[in-house]
Amino acid sequence: MSYVDGFVLAVPKANIEAYKKMAQLGGQVWMEFGALSYVECLADDVPYGELTSFPRAVQATEDEVVVFSWITYKDKASRDEIMAKVMADERLKPYMTDMPFDGKRMIFGGFAPFLEL
């Protein structure tokens, strides 16, 4: 069964175009190295909840937009190999030190699906 990396982060509205540029390059690199899919989504219907919500999870402010993204792989071993190549890729190095969002508030993790329809 496949493997999924998931991400939730807050991007300042002023940096959306810079983020899209970074995401386009990231998607190309991940796909080049073997990811099955790469998806980036801007929040459209994501209310600020009283206890929990996507905006609360990343401490999004009124001048930020929540981004929800995921990458799918054949399996965890493929993910580990692809991720190592992506992290070493020189094309992404500038974004590792100058991200268009606060990386400290990004939530990310790897997930093993238990159901795929």
Secondary structure, DSSP 8 states (H G I E B T S, - for coil): --EEEEEEEEEEGGGHHHHHHHHHHHHHHHHHTT-SEEEEEE-SS----SS--HHHHTT--TTEEEEEEEEEESSHHHHHHHHHHHHH-GGGHHHHHS-SS-GGG-EEEEE--S---
